[in-house]
């Protein structure tokens, strides 16, 4: 982006118009944010989840240090972690929509800054296309609605402010913008060379006076230009040295550097990484193949049209020449910022492309706009359409995470937010307080969702008690452990969490004792009472009761009832090792060893090493 200074000097466009003539184009930033918020759909926007609880836990139970990672092992980001969560932590749980409002304000500031940068060399429609590019990106849905997304948003705003102020020749503003970026995300260290590069480009030619680049006596002489570039270079070195000093102190406070993989550099992964980053920024990630092809064709049509116009029209090529350096710089920015992503964890997340996307935000609209401003506007239209057709947030919490290219796509984030929000509301409604060192357990947690709570941190923040424990229930085995509160999860509900009543849990435990003591009639009665004691329907409890009723019926010799109940369990749960164990026992009771063998085969295929299945198989001589 540093090359924009060359475009400022070389363009034949008039001096920046009065701001009153810019407001209509600047006002479109609000419409871009509105389109992004509409694309987020009906979801618990801003609900804290995942990393948020590491930071909130640190904020609540530990003294704040400006030189640590605030609960994580990696990254020193005191502005986007410590300062940000000091500001939002006191009201985040009660007013989570405030996160969306705050992040929208950051994005509006980013829009205005990018618009100013682009207006230095481009007409208003193209500048609008540049400024709206990040807001109309599908990955931005995650960063808008997730508090921890501030780490990327503040970095994007900071580096954009630094570039805009550097183009204006304002050292203090550029330094403050770069500090905001550096202290929000360490990767912006790569942007420091932009400061002297912009100064060098500004020094080569006289830029419009409105950008603060020309003295009243004319362009500066070579010596003065050289000193100016040196001053900007020293400023960049000073900022980098200050950041490194802070990092050194943070390392002494327990911070760890992100471990890099050993061995040969994974060059084979780079093409895939660049393709994923490009697809995410063009809103093509996660689309059905037909839609992906249609929008890819739309982008290709815009590019081909631009190349044809540039080849045929001299005035188009004349507009391209002044922005050649900005385009080359933007392309380099996209590549340089995509490259380090290869060293992150194996999982891909589209929102990590936000910082590389700043380069694409300059490259695509400015290239198209050089051919024709209408092509830049066409790019905005295509991006709005793609954003509007992006995967909607899930209306319910499904047992398994939605299919996604990103390990944490917007749909997956919303699923986790619904789950956590439902758990918090259900627990606090039933247990406004809990005793110290209480153990709260969860039953039938949806797949891949337990990490949303960051171990016990979420509950500790909710109750303001650092001694609480959040752990797995474990079904039958959990009945012998301490349980102060138990949360179960129903399938395919917007609010899946339900608290298991202590009376229901007690009756279920008593039925287990009655079964072990051979009192089958009493066990059956206690199981029926268990369901009556549970206020809200809880699928895991109902299924456990049904499975135990099957065993009671089998023990009483009521094979018909056992068969009927086992089929009901199959309909409720689907195929399981438990179902086939009972099917095997029923087959043995009816004198059908072939059916028993087939049931055991299916049981051990679904759950290799199932103890009960292996025990029956050994009794039949099928295994040793």
Long-range contacts (C-beta under 8 A, 24 or more apart in sequence): 1-117, 1-163, 1-194, 1-326, 1-329, 1-330, 1-333, 1-358, 1-359, 1-362, 2-163, 2-166, 2-193, 2-194, 2-197, 2-198, 2-201, 2-325, 2-329, 3-197, 3-201, 3-323, 3-324, 3-325, 3-326, 3-327, 3-328, 3-329, 3-330, 4-117, 4-118, 4-120, 4-121, 4-163, 4-167, 4-198, 4-323, 4-325, 4-326, 4-329, 4-362, 5-120, 5-167, 5-198, 5-201, 5-202, 5-207, 6-201, 6-204, 6-205, 6-322, 6-324, 6-325, 6-326, 7-120, 7-121, 7-122, 7-322, 7-323, 7-325, 7-326, 8-120, 8-121, 8-167, 8-202, 8-207, 8-208, 8-211, 8-213, 9-201, 9-202, 9-204, 9-205, 9-206, 9-207, 9-322, 10-205, 10-321, 10-322, 11-121, 11-322, 11-323, 13-121, 13-122, 13-123, 15-208, 15-209, 15-210, 16-119, 16-120, 16-208, 16-210, 16-211, 22-115, 22-119, 22-124, 25-115, 25-124, 25-125, 25-127, 25-128, 26-111, 26-112, 26-115, 28-128, 28-132, 29-107, 29-108, 29-111, 29-112, 29-115, 29-131, 29-132, 29-135, 30-108, 32-111, 32-131, 32-132, 32-135, 32-136, 33-104, 33-107, 33-108, 33-111, 33-135, 35-135, 35-136, 35-384, 35-387, 35-388, 36-107, 36-135, 36-136, 36-140, 36-141, 36-144, 36-387, 37-100, 37-104, 37-144, 38-388, 39-138, 39-141, 39-387, 39-388, 39-390, 40-141, 40-144, 40-145, 40-393, 40-410, 41-392, 41-393, 42-393, 42-395, 43-145, 43-393, 43-414, 43-417, 43-418, 44-96, 44-414, 44-417, 44-418, 44-421, 45-96, 45-97, 45-99, 45-100, 45-144, 45-145, 45-417, 46-92, 46-96, 46-97, 46-98, 46-99, 46-100, 46-145, 46-146, 46-147, 47-96, 47-417, 47-418, 47-420, 47-421, 48-92, 48-93, 48-96, 48-147, 48-420, 48-458, 49-146, 49-413, 49-416, 49-417, 49-420, 49-452, 50-146, 50-148, 50-408, 50-416, 50-451, 50-452, 50-454, 51-148, 51-454, 52-92, 52-146, 52-147, 52-148, 53-453, 53-454, 53-457, 53-458, 53-461, 54-454, 54-457, 55-81, 55-85, 55-89, 55-147, 55-148, 56-85, 56-89, 56-92, 56-457, 56-461, 57-454, 57-457, 57-460, 57-461, 57-466, 59-85, 59-86, 59-89, 60-89, 60-460, 60-461, 60-464, 60-466, 61-460, 61-466, 65-253, 67-246, 67-249, 67-250, 67-252, 67-253, 67-255, 68-250, 68-253, 68-254, 68-255, 69-250, 69-254, 69-255, 69-256, 71-457, 73-255, 73-256, 74-255, 74-256, 74-257, 74-258, 75-186, 75-255, 75-258, 76-186, 76-246, 76-247, 76-250, 76-255, 77-151, 77-183, 77-184, 77-185, 77-186, 78-183, 78-246, 79-154, 79-180, 79-183, 79-184, 80-150, 80-151, 80-154, 80-155, 80-183, 80-184, 80-185, 81-151, 84-147, 84-150, 84-154, 85-147, 88-147, 92-147, 93-424, 93-461, 93-462, 99-145, 99-146, 99-147, 100-144, 100-145, 102-150, 103-143, 103-144, 103-145, 103-149, 103-150, 103-153, 104-144, 106-150, 106-153, 106-154, 106-157, 107-134, 107-135, 107-140, 107-144, 107-153, 109-157, 110-134, 110-135, 110-153, 110-156, 110-157, 110-160, 111-135, 113-157, 113-160, 113-161, 113-164, 114-160, 114-361, 116-164, 117-160, 117-163, 117-164, 117-167, 117-362, 118-362, 118-365, 118-366, 120-167, 120-207, 120-211, 121-322, 121-323, 121-326, 121-366, 122-323, 122-365, 122-366, 122-369, 123-369, 123-373, 125-369, 125-373, 125-374, 125-376, 125-377, 126-365, 126-366, 126-368, 126-369, 126-373, 126-376, 128-376, 128-377, 128-380, 129-365, 129-368, 129-369, 129-376, 129-377, 129-379, 129-380, 130-361, 130-362, 130-365, 130-366, 131-361, 132-380, 132-383, 133-357, 133-360, 133-361, 133-364, 133-365, 133-383, 134-354, 134-357, 134-358, 134-361, 136-283, 136-380, 136-383, 136-384, 136-387, 137-280, 137-281, 137-283, 137-354, 137-357, 137-383, 137-387, 138-280, 138-283, 138-285, 138-286, 138-350, 138-386, 138-387, 138-390, 138-410, 139-280, 139-281, 139-285, 139-350, 139-351, 139-352, 139-353, 139-354, 139-357, 139-410, 140-351, 140-354, 141-390, 141-410, 142-349, 142-350, 142-351, 142-408, 142-409, 142-410, 142-413, 143-351, 143-354, 145-410, 145-413, 145-414, 145-417, 146-413, 149-351, 150-184, 151-184, 151-185, 152-185, 152-351, 152-352, 152-354, 152-355, 153-354, 154-180, 154-181, 154-184, 154-185, 155-180, 155-181, 155-184, 155-185, 155-187, 155-188, 155-355, 156-181, 156-354, 156-355, 156-358, 157-181, 158-182, 158-184, 158-188, 159-188, 159-191, 159-194, 159-355, 159-358, 160-358, 162-191, 162-194, 162-195, 163-191, 163-194, 163-198, 166-194, 166-195, 166-198, 166-199, 166-232, 167-198, 167-202, 167-211, 168-211, 168-212, 168-213, 169-199, 169-202, 169-211, 169-212, 169-213, 170-212, 171-231, 171-232, 171-235, 174-235, 175-235, 175-239, 178-236, 178-239, 179-239, 179-242, 182-239, 182-243, 183-243, 183-246, 185-355, 186-243, 186-247, 187-337, 187-340, 187-355, 188-355, 189-240, 189-243, 190-336, 190-337, 192-236, 192-237, 192-239, 192-240, 193-236, 195-232, 195-233, 195-235, 195-236, 196-229, 196-232, 196-233, 196-235, 196-236, 197-329, 198-232, 199-228, 199-229, 199-231, 199-232, 199-233, 200-229, 201-325, 202-228, 203-228, 203-229, 258-343, 258-344, 260-343, 261-343, 266-342, 269-342, 270-339, 270-342, 273-338, 273-341, 273-342, 273-348, 274-335, 274-338, 276-348, 276-350, 276-353, 276-405, 277-334, 277-338, 277-341, 277-353, 277-356, 277-357, 278-360, 279-350, 279-405, 280-350, 280-351, 280-353, 280-357, 280-406, 281-353, 281-356, 281-357, 281-360, 282-383, 282-386, 283-383, 283-386, 283-387, 283-390, 284-386, 285-350, 285-405, 285-406, 285-409, 286-390, 286-391, 286-404, 286-405, 286-406, 286-409, 286-411, 287-386, 287-389, 287-390, 287-391, 291-389, 295-382, 295-385, 295-386, 298-382, 299-379, 299-382, 302-368, 302-375, 302-378, 302-379, 302-382, 303-368, 305-371, 305-372, 305-375, 306-367, 306-368, 306-370, 306-371, 306-372, 306-375, 307-371, 309-371, 309-372, 309-375, 310-370, 310-371, 313-371, 316-370, 316-371, 316-372, 319-369, 319-370, 319-371, 320-367, 320-370, 320-371, 323-366, 323-370, 326-362, 326-366, 327-362, 327-363, 327-366, 327-367, 329-359, 329-362, 330-359, 330-360, 330-361, 330-362, 330-363, 330-366, 331-359, 331-363, 332-359, 333-358, 333-359, 333-362, 334-359, 334-360, 334-363, 335-359, 347-406, 347-407, 347-408, 348-405, 348-406, 348-407, 349-406, 349-407, 349-408, 349-409, 350-405, 350-406, 350-409, 351-406, 351-408, 394-418, 395-494, 396-492, 396-493, 396-494, 396-496, 397-422, 397-446, 397-449, 397-489, 397-492, 397-493, 397-494, 397-496, 398-446, 398-491, 398-492, 399-446, 399-447, 399-491, 399-492, 400-446, 400-447, 400-448, 401-446, 401-447, 401-448, 401-449, 415-446, 415-449, 416-449, 416-452, 417-452, 418-494, 418-495, 418-496, 419-446, 419-449, 419-452, 419-489, 419-496, 419-497, 420-452, 420-453, 420-458, 421-495, 422-493, 422-494, 422-495, 422-496, 422-497, 423-453, 423-458, 423-487, 423-497, 424-458, 424-462, 425-495, 425-497, 426-487, 426-495, 426-497, 426-498, 426-499, 427-459, 427-462, 427-485, 427-487, 427-497, 427-499, 428-462, 429-499, 430-485, 430-499, 431-485, 431-499, 433-463, 434-463, 434-465, 434-468, 434-484, 434-485, 435-484, 436-465, 436-467, 437-467, 437-468, 437-469, 438-465, 438-467, 438-468, 438-469, 438-484, 438-485, 439-468, 439-469, 439-471, 439-481, 439-482, 439-483, 439-484, 440-468, 440-469, 440-470, 440-471, 440-484, 440-485, 440-486, 440-487, 441-470, 441-471, 441-472, 441-473, 441-474, 441-478, 441-481, 441-483, 441-485, 441-486, 441-487, 442-470, 442-471, 442-472, 442-473, 442-486, 442-487, 442-488, 442-489, 443-473, 443-475, 443-478, 443-486, 443-487, 443-488, 443-489, 443-500, 443-540, 443-541, 444-488, 444-489, 444-539, 444-540, 445-472, 445-489, 446-489, 446-491, 446-496, 475-544, 476-512, 476-544, 479-505, 479-508, 479-509, 479-512, 488-538, 488-539, 488-540, 488-541, 489-539, 489-540, 490-537, 490-538, 490-539, 491-539, 498-536, 498-537, 498-538, 499-536, 500-534, 500-538, 500-541, 501-533, 501-534, 501-535, 503-533, 504-530, 504-531, 504-533, 504-534, 504-541, 507-533, 508-541, 508-544, 508-545, 508-548, 511-548, 512-548, 515-548, 515-551, 515-552, 515-555, 520-552, 520-555, 520-556, 523-548, 523-552, 524-549, 524-552, 524-553, 524-556, 527-552, 539-572, 542-572, 543-569, 543-572, 543-573, 546-572, 547-578, 550-582, 551-582, 554-582, 554-585, 554-586, 554-589, 559-586, 559-589, 559-590, 562-586, 575-602, 575-606, 576-606, 576-607, 577-603, 577-604, 577-606, 577-607, 577-610, 577-613, 580-606, 580-613, 581-610, 581-612, 581-613, 581-616, 584-613, 584-616, 585-616, 588-616, 588-620, 593-620, 596-620, 597-622
